[in-house]
Amino acid sequence: MKRSPLFTLLSSLGIAAVMILTAALVAWIGRTALGSFEAWQQAFESARSYLRWWRALLYGALFALWWDLLRRYRHRPQDRLRVKHIGTLGLVLLTVVEFTRL
């Protein structure tokens, strides 16, 4: 079943919108629960080391899933190439996100 490019674009934009709305909701809940945005930022800063470990675990899990997909598509060269391209794009996006955090 082939998806249309318009459907792919709209679903990607929908996912991005949901992610942005979720981040805004988390920030609003944190600000409301702690009384001010500055208090929420201080609480966030105090948990920075735990969040670093969580990010490392998340990246490791994503890499393991990507590696598993490569292994599964070992005998299907076209699909394997697509998974490699997705992995390359993911690595580039991950690198950009982490460098913007510096």
N, C-alpha and C positions, 0 to 999 in steps of 0.2 A: 504494500500500500504506500503510494508516493504522496507525500504532503506537499501542498502548494507553498511556494516561498512566502506568500502573504500570510498564510496561517502560521508559519514558523516565525515570521517577524512579529506578528501580533501576540503570539504566545510568549515570545521572549520579552516583549515590552510589558506584557501583563505580569510576568514573573519579576521583572525589575521593579515595577510599580509596587507589587506586594512586598518586596524586600525593603524598599524605601519607606513605605507606610509602616511596616513592622519596626524598623529602626526608629522612626519618629514616635511610634507608640511606646516603645521601651524608654526612650528619653523622656517622654511626657510622664509616664508612670514613675520613673525614678525621681524626676523633679518634684512631682506631687507627693510622693512618699517621704522624701527627705526635706521638703520645705523650700529648697532653693536649688537652682541649677549648680551653684558653686559647691554646695554640700554633696550633690550627686557626683560632680566631677572628682571631689576628694575621695569619695567612696570608691569610685571607679579606679582612681590612681592607686589606692591601697590594695586593690585586687589585681594590679597589673601583672605580677609574676604568675598568678594562677591563670590568667587569661593567656599569657605567653605559652604556658604548657598546654592549654586547651587548643590553641591554634596549631601547635606542633602536632598534637594528636590528630586534629582534623586533617591537616595536610598529609600526615602519614596514612590515614584511612583512605583519603582520596587517591593517593598514589597506589595503595594496595588494590583498590577497586579498578583503577586504570590498568594496572599490571595484569590483573585477573582477566579483564576484557581482552587485552592483547593475547594472553594465553588461549582464551576461548576461540578467538578468531584466527588462530594459527594457520588453519587450512583454507581460509577465505581471504585472499590477498586484498581485494577491494575494500572489504569491511575493516581489515586490519590497518590499511592505509588511512581510512577515515578515523579510526580510533587514535592512530598516531597523530593526525592533524589536530584532533580535539585535545589530546594531551599536550601538544606543543602550544596551542592557543591558551590552554589552562595555565601552563607554566609561565607564559609571557604575562598573562593577566595577574597571576600571583606575584610575579616579580615586580610589576608596576605597582600593585597595591602595597606590597611591603616596602618599596622604596619611597612611596609617598608618605609612609608612616614615620620616616626618619626625621 
